[in-house]
Amino acid sequence: MKKQERFIHDLVGDLKPTHQWLPSWRSAAWFSVAFLLNAVLMYFAQAYRPGFFQQLLEFPRFLTEILSAFFLSGFLIFWFFSNLVPGNKLRPALFIFGVVSALIFLVTLVLGFQMASPPKSPLGARPFCVEEVFVYGLLGIVSFLFILRKTHYKISIKNYVLLGVGAGLLPATLMQVACLYSPLHGLLLHYGPILVLVPLALLLAPFKKFIDRS
């Protein structure tokens, strides 16, 4: 009887629940590391636009654009991780937060063409801004393939779209304060590469199996 009791005790000990890394922690950790790496890489590639911080303080529209873009990027990454948990559903309040962030971001982009906030200037122009956004966004996408390496998570097409937009929006937004400011330039050459990163994320899907084997 003692052996049986000890066996049951050991079995229960082995079945103690382990600490789960929740989607909120996963998304926060990825976003923090990605933000820091993108910011540092951009700085070493070329110094940020002089006076960009003062512009954020002086022009509420510009500040709102940057913040709403960061919020939207973080939300999309959180949604990505949340979808990996079987049976998990996004809370209505969080979904509304994401929709509101997206709407505010889009409105600020439109308003940027109608008001000088900040005024157009060639100051801080970077010759390879579009390539930088593309490369940093691509590295962000690939990082997820390694994070999910040798796991049983199935990434749906919707998740790859969320990943492409979320990972691409982060460097695109940082480029808005690093490169010259012009509404059209920013829309086409900073945010524009996201349209390429989304289908590219889908094309990279088969490489997850290759990474899992390594």
Backbone as ProteinMPNN parsed JSONL, in Angstrom:
{"seq_chain_A": "MKKQERFIHDLVGDLKPTHQWLPSWRSAAWFSVAFLLNAVLMYFAQAYRPGFFQQLLEFPRFLTEILSAFFLSGFLIFWFFSNLVPGNKLRPALFIFGVVSALIFLVTLVLGFQMASPPKSPLGARPFCVEEVFVYGLLGIVSFLFILRKTHYKISIKNYVLLGVGAGLLPATLMQVACLYSPLHGLLLHYGPILVLVPLALLLAPFKKFIDRS", "coords_chain_A": {"N_chain_A": [[0.839, -1.2, 0.0], [1.985, 1.199, 0.719], [3.809, 1.565, -1.303], [2.102, 1.967, -3.451], [0.827, 4.352, -2.684], [3.01, 6.071, -2.682], [3.684, 5.982, -5.346], [1.439, 7.209, -6.512], [1.681, 9.734, -5.34], [4.084, 10.642, -6.448], [3.308, 10.67, -9.098], [1.309, 12.64, -9.147], [2.871, 14.797, -8.459], [4.418, 15.059, -10.744], [2.518, 15.962, -12.479], [1.935, 18.562, -11.859], [0.752, 21.797, -12.63], [2.423, 23.815, -15.014], [3.977, 27.048, -15.325], [2.444, 29.156, -17.588], [3.327, 30.843, -20.551], [1.772, 33.535, -21.3], [-0.213, 34.935, -24.03], [-0.167, 37.747, -23.829], [2.242, 38.258, -22.501], [4.032, 37.138, -24.291], [3.654, 38.708, -26.625], [4.29, 41.239, -25.605], [6.964, 40.859, -24.88], [8.156, 40.218, -27.363], [7.573, 42.568, -28.84], [8.911, 44.539, -27.356], [11.64, 43.764, -27.532], [11.941, 43.734, -30.344], [11.357, 46.407, -30.955], [13.477, 47.749, -29.683], [15.728, 46.639, -31.021], [15.189, 47.369, -33.707], [15.188, 50.163, -33.465], [17.836, 50.654, -32.666], [19.338, 49.549, -34.803], [18.473, 51.189, -36.912], [19.478, 53.625, -36.041], [22.249, 53.227, -36.115], [22.558, 52.785, -38.802], [21.977, 55.271, -39.858], [21.842, 58.518, -38.451], [18.965, 59.656, -36.622], [16.263, 61.754, -37.812], [16.96, 65.14, -37.325], [15.554, 66.903, -34.607], [13.177, 65.46, -34.405], [11.907, 64.604, -32.073], [11.032, 66.968, -30.901], [9.184, 67.675, -32.827], [7.228, 65.746, -32.405], [6.205, 66.627, -29.995], [5.23, 69.134, -30.64], [3.342, 68.814, -32.676], [0.318, 67.503, -32.498], [-1.146, 65.807, -34.26], [0.836, 64.359, -35.601], [2.082, 63.031, -33.47], [-0.078, 61.478, -32.613], [-0.416, 59.839, -34.837], [1.966, 58.301, -34.771], [1.803, 57.026, -32.223], [-0.67, 55.633, -32.409], [-0.065, 53.893, -34.481], [1.946, 52.306, -33.327], [0.432, 51.159, -31.254], [-1.394, 49.717, -32.794], [0.311, 47.918, -34.112], [1.308, 46.453, -31.897], [-1.11, 45.352, -31.003], [-1.84, 43.678, -33.164], [0.231, 41.802, -33.104], [-0.236, 40.708, -30.599], [-2.739, 39.568, -31.098], [-1.99, 37.665, -32.956], [-0.402, 35.861, -31.364], [-2.382, 35.165, -29.565], [-4.18, 33.731, -31.126], [-2.867, 31.352, -31.411], [-3.377, 29.825, -29.229], [-5.329, 27.119, -28.498], [-8.84, 27.279, -28.779], [-8.94, 29.758, -27.674], [-10.327, 33.0, -27.521], [-10.458, 36.284, -28.779], [-10.951, 39.002, -26.641], [-13.829, 41.105, -26.663], [-13.39, 43.804, -25.921], [-10.653, 44.147, -26.389], [-10.563, 43.696, -29.12], [-12.063, 45.867, -30.023], [-10.339, 47.884, -29.185], [-8.198, 47.438, -30.955], [-9.454, 47.946, -33.443], [-10.197, 50.627, -33.129], [-7.656, 51.777, -32.838], [-6.631, 51.266, -35.402], [-8.399, 52.77, -36.988], [-7.941, 55.382, -36.029], [-5.262, 55.64, -36.734], [-5.425, 55.502, -39.579], [-6.99, 57.769, -40.08], [-5.295, 59.805, -39.185], [-3.286, 59.598, -41.09], [-4.605, 60.448, -43.4], [-5.244, 63.067, -42.649], [-2.706, 64.075, -42.565], [-2.142, 64.843, -45.146], [-3.555, 67.114, -45.415], [-2.866, 69.057, -43.657], [-0.092, 70.915, -42.348], [1.798, 69.091, -40.549], [4.162, 67.459, -39.164], [5.686, 70.21, -41.131], [6.611, 69.614, -44.581], [9.878, 68.416, -45.298], [13.237, 67.96, -46.431], [15.039, 67.225, -44.595], [17.036, 64.91, -42.912], [16.837, 62.871, -44.738], [16.987, 59.538, -45.892], [18.766, 57.404, -47.937], [18.1, 54.719, -48.339], [15.642, 54.085, -47.171], [13.24, 52.653, -47.716], [14.231, 50.12, -48.259], [15.352, 49.521, -45.781], [13.097, 49.387, -44.075], [11.824, 47.191, -45.215], [13.74, 45.119, -44.854], [14.061, 45.068, -42.019], [11.444, 44.482, -41.279], [11.145, 41.995, -42.478], [13.044, 40.49, -41.062], [11.778, 40.547, -38.614], [9.515, 38.969, -39.126], [10.717, 36.49, -39.732], [11.835, 35.964, -37.263], [9.702, 35.029, -35.763], [9.308, 32.528, -36.812], [11.423, 31.17, -35.74], [10.905, 31.49, -33.031], [8.67, 29.898, -32.772], [9.738, 27.502, -33.331], [9.976, 24.008, -33.689], [7.531, 23.505, -32.484], [4.04, 22.651, -32.028], [2.267, 24.389, -33.016], [-0.116, 25.557, -35.313], [-0.009, 27.716, -37.932], [-2.256, 29.788, -39.305], [-3.53, 31.171, -42.437], [-4.647, 33.651, -41.918], [-3.243, 34.325, -39.613], [-0.666, 34.622, -40.61], [-1.036, 36.899, -42.116], [-1.643, 38.764, -40.112], [0.803, 38.686, -38.828], [2.554, 39.635, -40.841], [1.666, 42.303, -41.218], [1.784, 43.346, -38.58], [4.524, 42.949, -37.855], [5.75, 44.415, -39.864], [4.753, 46.976, -39.565], [5.964, 48.069, -37.337], [8.851, 48.762, -37.867], [8.242, 50.5, -39.966], [6.862, 52.599, -38.764], [8.794, 53.597, -37.008], [10.539, 54.529, -38.918], [9.261, 56.771, -39.761], [10.005, 58.749, -38.005], [12.667, 58.692, -38.275], [13.499, 59.141, -40.882], [13.213, 61.608, -43.584], [10.428, 63.943, -43.437], [7.439, 63.652, -45.084], [4.155, 63.464, -46.141], [3.332, 61.901, -48.428], [5.702, 60.581, -49.115], [6.151, 59.101, -46.77], [3.867, 57.464, -46.748], [4.151, 55.897, -49.083], [6.843, 54.91, -49.112], [7.565, 54.237, -46.521], [5.357, 53.07, -45.062], [4.394, 51.642, -47.178], [6.007, 49.277, -47.876], [4.872, 47.294, -46.286], [2.809, 46.134, -47.656], [4.131, 44.403, -49.278], [5.397, 42.76, -47.493], [3.371, 41.266, -46.32], [2.322, 39.266, -48.268], [4.796, 38.055, -48.542], [5.245, 36.938, -46.06], [3.414, 34.864, -46.167], [4.584, 33.337, -48.156], [6.82, 32.484, -46.84], [5.951, 30.555, -45.174], [6.297, 27.677, -45.716], [8.954, 27.385, -44.926], [9.034, 27.096, -42.223], [8.816, 24.402, -41.562], [11.266, 23.515, -42.438], [12.96, 24.896, -40.688], [12.142, 23.759, -38.319], [13.268, 21.249, -38.502], [15.925, 21.739, -38.225]], "CA_chain_A": [[0.0, 0.0, 0.0], [2.867, 2.349, 0.781], [4.385, 1.749, -2.641], [1.065, 2.529, -4.303], [0.643, 5.74, -2.281], [4.175, 6.823, -3.127], [3.588, 6.097, -6.803], [0.416, 8.226, -6.793], [2.242, 11.018, -4.929], [5.058, 11.043, -7.467], [2.586, 10.956, -10.335], [0.664, 13.945, -8.961], [3.934, 15.808, -8.497], [4.807, 15.249, -12.142], [1.416, 16.587, -13.207], [1.69, 19.92, -11.394], [0.699, 22.721, -13.773], [3.577, 24.686, -15.192], [3.655, 28.43, -15.645], [2.246, 29.36, -19.006], [3.73, 32.138, -21.091], [0.535, 34.003, -21.889], [-0.063, 35.757, -25.237], [0.181, 39.124, -23.468], [3.673, 38.289, -22.21], [4.746, 36.843, -25.535], [3.599, 39.874, -27.504], [5.03, 42.329, -24.971], [8.394, 40.55, -24.959], [8.603, 40.376, -28.755], [7.49, 43.964, -29.253], [9.962, 45.295, -26.669], [12.93, 43.413, -28.13], [11.94, 44.176, -31.735], [11.426, 47.875, -30.948], [14.839, 48.139, -29.318], [16.649, 46.258, -32.092], [14.911, 48.211, -34.866], [15.626, 51.525, -33.175], [19.305, 50.686, -32.644], [19.821, 49.313, -36.158], [18.215, 52.395, -37.693], [20.379, 54.684, -35.595], [23.604, 52.955, -36.603], [22.54, 52.942, -40.258], [22.042, 56.719, -40.055], [21.238, 59.223, -37.326], [17.564, 60.0, -36.793], [15.995, 63.104, -38.281], [17.151, 66.143, -36.272], [14.362, 67.585, -34.125], [11.949, 64.667, -34.514], [11.221, 64.552, -30.781], [10.348, 68.246, -30.76], [8.03, 67.619, -33.716], [6.198, 64.945, -31.734], [5.607, 67.445, -28.942], [4.593, 70.321, -31.221], [2.266, 68.487, -33.615], [-0.496, 66.397, -31.969], [-1.516, 64.852, -35.297], [1.99, 63.507, -35.842], [2.227, 62.182, -32.282], [-1.185, 60.52, -32.636], [-0.098, 58.865, -35.892], [3.017, 57.391, -34.312], [1.308, 56.208, -31.113], [-1.714, 54.709, -32.878], [0.603, 52.861, -35.282], [2.58, 51.39, -32.386], [-0.643, 50.415, -30.593], [-1.939, 48.765, -33.762], [1.314, 46.869, -34.292], [1.279, 45.61, -30.704], [-2.374, 44.613, -30.975], [-1.794, 42.614, -34.175], [1.133, 40.756, -32.607], [-0.961, 40.029, -29.518], [-3.78, 38.769, -31.743], [-1.281, 36.525, -33.539], [-0.094, 34.895, -30.308], [-3.637, 34.706, -28.967], [-4.777, 32.731, -32.018], [-2.133, 30.093, -31.309], [-3.904, 29.076, -28.083], [-6.573, 26.451, -28.921], [-10.068, 27.668, -28.099], [-8.859, 31.116, -27.13], [-11.016, 34.012, -28.306], [-10.074, 37.648, -28.446], [-11.991, 39.715, -25.907], [-14.421, 42.201, -27.445], [-12.764, 45.083, -25.587], [-9.362, 44.198, -27.071], [-10.833, 43.848, -30.547], [-12.466, 47.265, -30.21], [-9.099, 48.664, -29.063], [-7.463, 47.295, -32.207], [-10.189, 48.637, -34.501], [-10.071, 52.074, -32.876], [-6.265, 52.144, -33.158], [-6.503, 51.26, -36.859], [-9.151, 53.906, -37.527], [-7.218, 56.603, -35.685], [-4.057, 55.656, -37.563], [-5.799, 55.832, -40.953], [-7.446, 59.158, -40.107], [-4.128, 60.684, -39.075], [-2.586, 59.573, -42.378], [-5.359, 61.305, -44.312], [-5.085, 64.447, -42.195], [-1.348, 64.5, -42.861], [-2.117, 65.459, -46.47], [-4.37, 68.322, -45.385], [-2.304, 70.042, -42.734], [1.365, 70.818, -42.165], [1.988, 68.591, -39.183], [4.962, 68.681, -39.348], [5.83, 70.616, -42.535], [7.5, 68.798, -45.406], [11.275, 68.82, -45.234], [14.171, 66.903, -46.835], [15.968, 67.012, -43.496], [17.093, 63.537, -42.412], [16.564, 61.908, -45.815], [17.78, 58.306, -45.89], [18.715, 56.886, -49.311], [17.599, 53.348, -48.425], [14.612, 53.926, -46.14], [12.306, 51.591, -48.067], [14.938, 48.841, -48.077], [15.498, 49.292, -44.343], [11.806, 48.933, -43.55], [11.594, 45.85, -45.74], [14.667, 44.168, -44.218], [13.73, 44.944, -40.593], [10.169, 43.783, -41.191], [11.391, 40.589, -42.841], [13.708, 39.871, -39.912], [10.753, 40.365, -37.589], [8.7, 37.817, -39.51], [11.536, 35.288, -39.586], [12.045, 35.711, -35.83], [8.579, 34.235, -35.262], [9.513, 31.14, -37.232], [12.362, 30.583, -34.785], [10.218, 31.443, -31.739], [7.749, 28.767, -32.815], [10.507, 26.359, -33.815], [9.721, 22.699, -33.076], [6.276, 23.505, -31.738], [2.934, 22.075, -32.78], [1.34, 25.449, -33.388], [-0.442, 25.675, -36.725], [-0.196, 29.125, -38.267], [-3.218, 29.915, -40.398], [-3.281, 32.267, -43.377], [-4.977, 34.892, -41.217], [-2.157, 34.63, -38.69], [0.469, 35.134, -41.384], [-1.379, 38.283, -42.476], [-1.442, 39.546, -38.883], [2.243, 38.725, -38.601], [3.172, 40.509, -41.828], [1.309, 43.703, -40.946], [2.298, 43.731, -37.268], [5.986, 43.016, -37.869], [6.174, 45.457, -40.785], [4.318, 48.299, -39.104], [6.9, 48.573, -36.33], [9.931, 49.541, -38.479], [7.667, 51.565, -40.797], [6.548, 53.725, -37.886], [10.064, 54.171, -36.563], [11.124, 55.25, -40.042], [8.588, 58.061, -39.858], [10.749, 59.727, -37.203], [14.086, 58.571, -38.599], [13.752, 59.646, -42.233], [12.593, 62.899, -43.86], [8.983, 63.894, -43.295], [6.556, 64.028, -46.176], [3.033, 62.516, -46.091], [3.351, 60.953, -49.546], [6.917, 59.775, -48.969], [5.928, 58.163, -45.682], [2.845, 56.491, -47.125], [4.632, 55.0, -50.124], [8.153, 54.297, -48.876], [7.698, 53.746, -45.149], [4.262, 52.132, -44.805], [4.165, 50.857, -48.388], [6.605, 47.933, -47.884], [4.029, 46.323, -45.573], [2.023, 45.436, -48.675], [4.99, 43.344, -49.816], [5.735, 41.858, -46.394], [2.248, 40.356, -46.037], [2.426, 38.053, -49.1], [6.078, 37.393, -48.295], [5.048, 36.112, -44.864], [2.73, 33.655, -46.617], [5.543, 32.549, -48.923], [7.809, 31.925, -45.922], [5.308, 29.518, -44.361], [6.921, 26.352, -45.837], [10.28, 27.337, -44.32], [8.92, 26.72, -40.816], [9.116, 22.976, -41.463], [12.724, 23.386, -42.587], [13.566, 25.378, -39.441], [11.839, 22.771, -37.28], [14.167, 20.099, -38.642], [17.308, 22.14, -37.917]], "C_chain_A": [[0.874, 1.249, 0.0], [3.467, 2.634, -0.6], [3.372, 2.406, -3.574], [0.839, 4.005, -3.984], [1.804, 6.614, -2.762], [4.135, 7.032, -4.633], [2.593, 7.188, -7.186], [0.942, 9.615, -6.457], [3.232, 11.543, -5.964], [4.372, 11.423, -8.775], [1.909, 12.318, -10.268], [1.697, 15.056, -9.032], [4.375, 16.106, -9.914], [3.757, 15.998, -12.935], [1.095, 17.995, -12.719], [1.717, 20.876, -12.571], [1.93, 23.604, -13.814], [3.115, 26.085, -15.563], [3.562, 28.626, -17.154], [2.679, 30.771, -19.407], [2.551, 32.653, -21.893], [0.79, 34.845, -23.139], [0.34, 37.198, -24.932], [1.673, 39.252, -23.187], [4.489, 38.028, -23.473], [4.801, 38.074, -26.434], [4.383, 41.039, -26.924], [6.535, 42.11, -25.076], [8.909, 40.748, -26.383], [8.633, 41.837, -29.163], [8.618, 44.784, -28.629], [11.326, 45.043, -27.304], [13.017, 43.931, -29.563], [12.057, 45.693, -31.828], [12.851, 48.333, -30.68], [15.813, 47.835, -30.454], [16.447, 47.124, -33.333], [15.431, 49.627, -34.655], [17.143, 51.643, -33.223], [19.869, 50.513, -34.048], [19.618, 50.539, -37.045], [19.186, 53.505, -37.325], [21.788, 54.473, -36.14], [23.673, 53.034, -38.128], [22.655, 54.416, -40.625], [21.323, 57.378, -38.892], [19.795, 59.606, -37.637], [17.415, 61.461, -37.238], [16.156, 64.108, -37.147], [15.82, 66.801, -35.895], [13.083, 66.773, -34.169], [11.18, 64.631, -33.202], [10.451, 65.84, -30.531], [9.106, 68.292, -31.638], [6.891, 66.82, -33.098], [5.475, 65.755, -30.669], [4.807, 68.612, -29.516], [3.375, 69.999, -32.08], [1.48, 67.269, -33.121], [-0.882, 65.36, -33.025], [-0.394, 63.854, -35.546], [2.199, 62.542, -34.68], [1.141, 61.1, -32.27], [-0.952, 59.443, -33.683], [0.899, 57.824, -35.394], [2.497, 56.463, -33.215], [0.268, 55.192, -31.57], [-1.112, 53.586, -33.721], [1.284, 51.838, -34.382], [1.532, 50.532, -31.67], [-1.205, 49.348, -31.531], [-0.974, 47.614, -34.002], [1.305, 45.909, -33.108], [0.027, 44.762, -30.625], [-2.347, 43.444, -31.953], [-0.888, 41.471, -33.744], [0.474, 39.98, -31.473], [-2.031, 39.105, -30.097], [-3.168, 37.514, -32.362], [-1.014, 35.454, -32.481], [-1.369, 34.323, -29.686], [-4.295, 33.618, -29.809], [-4.085, 31.377, -31.944], [-2.639, 29.224, -30.155], [-5.236, 28.451, -28.49], [-7.773, 26.91, -28.092], [-10.056, 29.078, -27.541], [-9.534, 32.105, -28.072], [-10.617, 35.401, -27.826], [-11.232, 38.346, -27.744], [-12.522, 40.875, -26.736], [-13.754, 43.552, -27.185], [-11.425, 45.241, -26.298], [-9.548, 44.377, -28.573], [-11.229, 45.287, -30.865], [-11.242, 48.18, -30.121], [-8.305, 48.62, -30.365], [-8.133, 48.044, -33.346], [-10.064, 50.148, -34.355], [-8.668, 52.559, -33.213], [-6.069, 52.232, -34.663], [-7.207, 52.46, -37.475], [-8.435, 55.231, -37.249], [-5.974, 56.74, -36.545], [-4.381, 56.077, -38.992], [-6.243, 57.291, -41.075], [-6.266, 60.122, -40.034], [-3.33, 60.71, -40.368], [-3.278, 60.495, -43.38], [-5.176, 62.772, -43.937], [-3.688, 64.979, -42.492], [-1.223, 65.171, -44.221], [-2.833, 66.811, -46.479], [-3.824, 69.405, -44.46], [-0.804, 69.823, -42.588], [1.656, 70.376, -40.738], [2.862, 67.345, -39.16], [5.074, 69.062, -40.825], [6.803, 69.701, -43.274], [8.921, 69.337, -45.321], [12.161, 67.666, -45.687], [15.161, 66.548, -45.732], [15.891, 65.566, -42.993], [16.863, 62.474, -43.454], [17.534, 60.731, -45.762], [17.653, 57.664, -47.265], [18.101, 55.501, -49.433], [16.501, 53.084, -47.391], [13.656, 52.778, -46.457], [12.947, 50.215, -47.901], [15.098, 48.506, -46.599], [14.212, 48.749, -43.746], [11.548, 47.493, -43.977], [12.455, 44.813, -45.006], [14.313, 43.972, -42.75], [12.402, 44.201, -40.41], [10.322, 42.299, -41.495], [12.072, 39.845, -41.695], [12.715, 39.626, -38.779], [9.89, 39.154, -37.871], [9.468, 36.513, -39.292], [11.75, 34.941, -38.114], [10.919, 34.862, -35.252], [8.733, 32.773, -35.65], [10.471, 30.427, -36.287], [11.747, 30.499, -33.384], [9.321, 30.21, -31.66], [8.417, 27.491, -33.307], [10.216, 25.104, -32.988], [8.523, 22.73, -32.133], [5.187, 22.931, -32.632], [1.904, 23.125, -33.177], [1.125, 25.46, -34.898], [-0.774, 27.139, -37.021], [-1.095, 29.215, -39.494], [-2.831, 31.072, -41.317], [-3.566, 33.603, -42.7], [-3.849, 35.304, -40.277], [-0.927, 35.164, -39.423], [0.215, 36.576, -41.837], [-1.169, 39.196, -41.272], [0.043, 39.738, -38.62], [2.918, 39.702, -39.56], [2.907, 41.976, -41.551], [1.921, 44.165, -39.62], [3.802, 43.896, -37.237], [6.485, 44.123, -38.786], [5.84, 46.853, -40.312], [5.28, 48.909, -38.105], [8.065, 49.347, -36.957], [9.417, 50.681, -39.356], [7.381, 52.808, -39.958], [7.813, 54.397, -37.372], [10.717, 54.983, -37.681], [10.475, 56.612, -40.235], [9.297, 59.146, -39.053], [12.241, 59.699, -37.521], [14.429, 59.231, -39.923], [13.116, 61.034, -42.395], [11.083, 62.792, -43.682], [8.299, 64.462, -44.524], [5.42, 63.018, -46.167], [3.069, 61.473, -47.196], [4.552, 60.026, -49.463], [6.718, 58.71, -47.895], [4.94, 57.068, -46.049], [3.393, 55.447, -48.093], [5.887, 54.225, -49.735], [8.374, 53.795, -47.45], [6.623, 52.709, -44.833], [4.017, 51.201, -46.0], [4.758, 49.466, -48.382], [5.793, 46.873, -47.149], [3.212, 45.507, -46.565], [2.818, 44.309, -49.325], [5.284, 42.31, -48.741], [4.615, 40.863, -46.099], [2.286, 39.117, -46.937], [3.739, 37.31, -48.9], [5.994, 36.5, -47.07], [4.364, 34.8, -45.231], [3.689, 32.735, -47.375], [6.58, 31.879, -48.023], [7.248, 30.771, -45.09], [5.974, 28.145, -44.494], [8.273, 26.243, -45.141], [10.223, 26.988, -42.834], [9.245, 25.244, -40.623], [10.617, 22.746, -41.571], [13.429, 23.805, -41.306], [13.314, 24.386, -38.318], [12.79, 21.589, -37.328], [15.588, 20.448, -38.239], [17.594, 22.087, -36.431]], "O_chain_A": [[0.541, 2.244, -0.645], [3.612, 3.788, -1.005], [3.715, 3.275, -4.376], [0.679, 4.821, -4.892], [1.604, 7.75, -3.193], [4.495, 8.095, -5.14], [2.862, 7.996, -8.075], [0.687, 10.571, -7.19], [3.223, 12.724, -6.312], [4.783, 12.355, -9.466], [1.938, 13.071, -11.242], [1.44, 16.123, -9.59], [4.67, 17.251, -10.256], [4.07, 16.607, -13.958], [0.083, 18.568, -13.123], [2.601, 20.787, -13.422], [2.414, 24.078, -12.786], [2.002, 26.278, -16.052], [4.489, 28.299, -17.895], [2.429, 31.746, -18.699], [2.352, 32.252, -23.04], [1.873, 35.406, -23.3], [1.101, 37.804, -25.686], [2.301, 40.234, -23.584], [5.531, 38.65, -23.681], [5.862, 38.437, -26.94], [5.067, 41.753, -27.658], [7.291, 43.048, -25.327], [9.956, 41.36, -26.595], [9.605, 42.298, -29.762], [9.214, 45.629, -29.297], [12.076, 45.979, -27.582], [14.035, 44.498, -29.96], [12.776, 46.209, -32.683], [13.37, 49.207, -31.375], [16.632, 48.682, -30.811], [17.42, 47.567, -33.945], [16.036, 50.218, -35.549], [17.678, 52.616, -33.755], [20.777, 51.243, -34.445], [20.492, 50.886, -37.839], [19.661, 54.237, -38.193], [22.442, 55.421, -36.573], [24.733, 53.318, -38.685], [23.342, 54.774, -41.582], [20.317, 56.865, -38.403], [19.45, 59.852, -38.793], [18.317, 62.28, -37.062], [15.538, 63.937, -36.095], [15.054, 67.207, -36.77], [12.0, 67.33, -33.989], [9.949, 64.629, -33.201], [9.338, 65.807, -30.006], [8.092, 68.874, -31.253], [5.723, 67.177, -33.25], [4.272, 65.59, -30.465], [3.809, 69.028, -28.927], [2.469, 70.824, -32.2], [1.918, 66.133, -33.302], [-0.941, 64.167, -32.727], [-0.636, 62.655, -35.685], [2.465, 61.36, -34.895], [1.417, 59.942, -31.954], [-1.252, 58.272, -33.452], [0.701, 56.622, -35.571], [2.722, 55.254, -33.266], [0.314, 54.028, -31.171], [-1.594, 52.454, -33.68], [1.21, 50.636, -34.641], [1.72, 49.327, -31.5], [-1.461, 48.217, -31.117], [-1.393, 46.459, -34.085], [1.296, 44.692, -33.293], [0.081, 43.597, -30.231], [-2.78, 42.342, -31.615], [-1.196, 40.304, -33.987], [0.602, 38.758, -31.386], [-2.201, 37.98, -29.626], [-3.755, 36.433, -32.3], [-1.355, 34.286, -32.671], [-1.425, 33.146, -29.329], [-4.899, 32.691, -29.269], [-4.648, 30.367, -32.366], [-2.361, 28.026, -30.109], [-6.182, 29.176, -28.798], [-7.723, 26.926, -26.862], [-11.057, 29.54, -26.994], [-9.332, 32.049, -29.285], [-10.463, 35.649, -26.631], [-12.37, 38.283, -28.209], [-11.762, 41.55, -27.43], [-13.572, 44.348, -28.106], [-11.09, 46.333, -26.759], [-8.799, 45.108, -29.221], [-10.78, 45.855, -31.86], [-11.119, 49.136, -30.887], [-7.799, 49.644, -30.823], [-7.458, 48.707, -34.133], [-9.85, 50.86, -35.337], [-8.502, 53.625, -33.806], [-5.42, 53.155, -35.155], [-6.673, 53.097, -38.383], [-8.337, 56.089, -38.126], [-5.664, 57.828, -37.03], [-3.685, 56.919, -39.559], [-5.914, 57.967, -42.05], [-6.239, 61.134, -40.735], [-2.753, 61.741, -40.712], [-2.621, 61.231, -44.117], [-4.975, 63.62, -44.807], [-3.499, 66.185, -42.653], [-0.314, 65.973, -44.439], [-2.724, 67.564, -47.447], [-4.287, 70.546, -44.492], [-0.311, 68.7, -42.689], [1.747, 71.202, -39.83], [2.318, 66.241, -39.138], [4.606, 68.318, -41.686], [7.693, 69.099, -42.675], [9.143, 70.547, -45.277], [11.876, 66.512, -45.368], [16.015, 65.68, -45.909], [14.809, 65.066, -42.687], [16.709, 61.3, -43.118], [18.742, 60.908, -45.608], [16.538, 57.404, -47.717], [17.627, 55.131, -50.507], [16.433, 52.002, -46.808], [13.299, 52.01, -45.564], [12.298, 49.265, -47.462], [14.992, 47.344, -46.208], [14.23, 47.769, -43.002], [11.1, 46.674, -43.174], [11.96, 43.766, -44.589], [14.266, 42.838, -42.274], [12.259, 43.39, -39.495], [9.704, 41.453, -40.848], [11.719, 38.705, -41.393], [12.802, 38.622, -38.072], [9.566, 38.394, -36.959], [8.933, 35.554, -38.736], [11.836, 33.766, -37.756], [11.153, 34.061, -34.347], [8.335, 31.881, -34.9], [10.348, 29.224, -36.06], [12.025, 29.562, -32.636], [9.224, 29.564, -30.617], [7.745, 26.521, -33.658], [10.212, 25.137, -31.758], [8.515, 22.055, -31.103], [5.381, 22.749, -33.834], [0.805, 22.793, -33.621], [2.083, 25.38, -35.668], [-1.693, 27.716, -36.439], [-0.73, 28.768, -40.582], [-1.925, 31.849, -41.013], [-2.825, 34.569, -42.88], [-3.535, 36.488, -40.157], [-0.232, 36.048, -38.922], [1.147, 37.375, -41.927], [-0.586, 40.273, -41.397], [0.482, 40.822, -38.236], [3.755, 40.503, -39.146], [3.815, 42.802, -41.637], [2.507, 45.245, -39.546], [4.313, 44.86, -36.667], [7.531, 44.715, -38.523], [6.554, 47.808, -40.618], [5.403, 50.132, -38.028], [8.257, 50.511, -36.604], [10.075, 51.714, -39.479], [7.629, 53.932, -40.394], [7.89, 55.624, -37.31], [11.366, 55.997, -37.425], [11.084, 57.511, -40.815], [9.201, 60.329, -39.381], [12.99, 60.575, -37.09], [15.505, 59.808, -40.08], [12.545, 61.569, -41.444], [10.517, 61.702, -43.763], [8.55, 65.594, -44.939], [5.683, 61.815, -46.182], [2.862, 60.288, -46.937], [4.436, 58.826, -49.712], [7.076, 57.549, -48.092], [5.135, 55.9, -45.715], [3.131, 54.253, -47.942], [5.987, 53.026, -49.994], [9.287, 53.005, -47.209], [6.933, 51.603, -44.391], [3.49, 50.101, -45.836], [4.097, 48.531, -48.835], [6.001, 45.679, -47.364], [2.953, 44.325, -46.338], [2.236, 43.367, -49.862], [5.409, 41.121, -49.035], [4.882, 39.739, -45.673], [2.282, 38.002, -46.416], [3.803, 36.091, -49.064], [6.597, 35.427, -47.036], [4.689, 33.749, -44.679], [3.617, 31.512, -47.253], [7.151, 30.847, -48.379], [7.993, 30.093, -44.383], [6.202, 27.492, -43.476], [8.704, 25.142, -44.798], [11.241, 26.624, -42.244], [9.876, 24.871, -39.634], [11.173, 21.89, -40.883], [14.384, 23.156, -40.879], [14.173, 24.191, -37.457], [13.085, 20.99, -36.294], [16.382, 19.555, -37.941], [18.707, 22.393, -36.006]]}, "name": "protein", "num_of_chains": 1, "seq": "MKKQERFIHDLVGDLKPTHQWLPSWRSAAWFSVAFLLNAVLMYFAQAYRPGFFQQLLEFPRFLTEILSAFFLSGFLIFWFFSNLVPGNKLRPALFIFGVVSALIFLVTLVLGFQMASPPKSPLGARPFCVEEVFVYGLLGIVSFLFILRKTHYKISIKNYVLLGVGAGLLPATLMQVACLYSPLHGLLLHYGPILVLVPLALLLAPFKKFIDRS"}
